[in-house]
Amino acid sequence: MNPSNACFSNISINRMFNEARESLPYAAPYLFLTIDPCGGSQDPLHGVSDFALITHIVYRSANYICGLEAIAVQTQNDYESRVLGHIARCYQNIKLANAKLIVTVEGNLGLEASHVKRLISATYPAAVFLNHGKGTDGLRTDQHNKPAMAQILDYQLRAEGVHLIRELVCTDPNPAKVLEKLRTQLLVYSRLTIEPKVSENDPRLTMRD
């Protein structure tokens, strides 16, 4: 990877993972859950694709990561209990016990966002689900909002505004493996400019990991 294309600073990423972890600073009114489904796709180099999620809160412009998962799935049954188990364990933290659940699911993958919404709503009917306002579930990512979100995260990382909490939730038997997956993905996440096939069109900016 060309370092000039990297979205995030190596120094900032390593600082986040190496700093001493602390408990949540206050009783949070909101718990944010962000999910990146995978649809059971197969990668020829790495096998089954991961269904990824992160839970976090916001306090004084800083983000505190409360939990994360990277679940190798081939069918919806592979992640359902893990998702509900993750949320339940988050609510065992006294600082999250009364937090309202705000859910964002990437909506680029068919009906997967709708399935996740039904799954979570059945147990947490008060949960709020964000969407792109076109009558379908999920939040679509594209060449415009993806770079913008990456830029915001880069600013927060550089400002030392992203932290892993002491009571980090992970249902995987090996949480260190999941943390290393996140660290690696942040390090390799990069900007990619795609030149147009038709000369009259503008180059397209996308992201890759």
N, C-alpha and C positions, 0 to 999 in steps of 0.2 A: 504494500500500500504506500502511495506517495504521502509522506507526512503532511504536505501542504493541503491535502484533501481531507484530513482528519477533522471530524466535527467537534471533538472534545480534546481538551488538554490532558496529556498523560499525567502531568504533575497533579492536576485537580482530581483526576480519577483515583490515583494512588493515595492521595491525601484522604479522600472519603473512605476508602477501604482500610486504611491503616490507623486512622484516628481512634482514640479511646471512645467506646460507645457509652451513651448515657440513656437513661429512661426518658420517656416522653415528658416534656416540660409542663404540660397542663392537661386538664380533662378536655378532650377535643370534641367540638360540636359536630364535626363531619369526618367521616372516614372515606377516603377516595380509593376505589378499586378500579384498576385499569387492566384490561384483558386483551391480549393479542392471540386470537385463535389460530390454529394451523390447518384444520380440516383433515388431519391425518396424512399429509403429503409425505413423500419419501425423498430424501436427499441421497444421491448415489454415494457420497463421501461419508455422510454422518448418520445415515439411517433415518429413523422416524423423526419427523419435525416436532419441535416443542410447542406445546400450548403454554404460553407464558402469562403470568399475572404479577402485578405489584400492588400492594396496599400502602397508602401513605396519608399523612396529615400535613396541614400547612399551619405554621405558627410564626408570626412576625416575619413574613416573607421567606421563611426557611421551610424546606420540605424534609420531613422525617419519614424515612422508609420503615414501615411497620412489619412488612413481610413480603415474600416473593416466592414464586414457584416457576419451575421449568419442567413441564410434564410431557414425557414422550407418549403420544397418543396415536391410535389408528382408528378408534371409534369414539363417539361421544361418551360411552360408558367409562372410558379410561380416565376422564377428568372430572366427572360429575361429583363423586364423593370427595375428591381432593379440593375442589373449589368450595364446596359447602363446609368442609372441614377447616379450610384455611380461614374463612370468615368467622366461624364459630370460635376458633382459637384466638383470633384478633379481639373478639368481644370478651374474652376472658381477662384481658388487660383492663384493670380498673379505670385507666385513663381513656379507654375506648368504649366502656360499657354502655354509655348512653349516646354514642355518636350516630348520626344519621348516615346511612350508607348511600354513597353517590357512585354509580357504576358507569364506566365508559368501555364499550366493546368495539374494537375495530370492525367496521361493517363492510369490508371489501370482499368478504368470503361468503357469498350466497346467503343462506338462511342461518348461518352459524350464530350470528348476533341474536337472532330471535330465539334460538334454542337456549342460549345462555340466559337471556332475559326470563324465559319461562322457568328455567331451573332455579334461578335465584329468587324470583318473585314468589315461588311456591313456599319458600321458607321465610323470606324476608319481604312481606307484602308492602312495607313502607319504603323500600328502596327506590331511589330515583335513578332513571336511566337516561343518559344523554344521547341525542341523535342529531342528525344533520338537517332535520326539519322537513323532510320530503315524504313523510308518512311511512318510512321503513325504519327498522331498528338498526342501531349501531352508528358509529361515526366514521365516515369514509376518510381515508388519508390519500393525499395526492401530491403532485409536484409543488404545490403552493403551501399547504399547511404543514407538510412534513418537515421541510427545511426551516420553517418558522418555529416549529416546536423544538427542533434540534438547537436552534439558536438560543431559545429561552433557557433550555437545560444547560447549554454551555455557559451562559451568563451566570446561572445559579451555581454551577460547579466552581467556576472561577471566583465567585464571591463567597465561597465556603458556605453555601446555603443548602447543601444536600447531606443528610446524615443517616446512617444506619443505627437503629435503636438497639439497646442492650437486649430487650426481650423480642428480638426479631423472630417472626413466625415463618416456619417452613415445614411443610408436611413430609418432605423428602427425608429418607433415612440418613442422607449425607448432605446437610445444609451447606457445607463448605464447597461441595461440587457445584451447587446452584449459584452460590455467590461468585465462584470463579467464572461460570458461564456469563454472568452479568458483567463482570469486570472485563472479560475478553471482548464481549460484544461492544461495550462502550469504547474500548481501545481501537477496535477495527472499524467502527461505524464511520462512513466517509461520504463525501459529496461526489456525485458522478454526473458529469455533463454529457448528455447524449446529443450528438450532432444530428440535425434533421436529414431525412432522406430526400426531401424536396427543398431546393435551395431557398425558396421563398419563405419557408417556415423558420421560426426562431429555435435556437438550441434549447433543449429541455433539461432542467435540473432535477435529478432524482437522488435517492439515498440508497446505500447498500451496506450490508454487514458481512 
